[in-house]
């Protein structure tokens, strides 16, 4: 059970780092929207990859939490 919680903590830490990438580039997205200047493809890819990784990690966290709940019961 402790191992699962450690994994959850690690994955949550990774999610926070990925969200920091999104937050730090939000202004570029807003600027592009407001000015009509297109975003660089690298930024679009970076943000898409961050969101995909966040979704993957959140799914893994959910599975780990279900395992912990099953162990408790």
Order of alpha helices (4+ residues) and beta strands (2+ residues): alpha-alpha
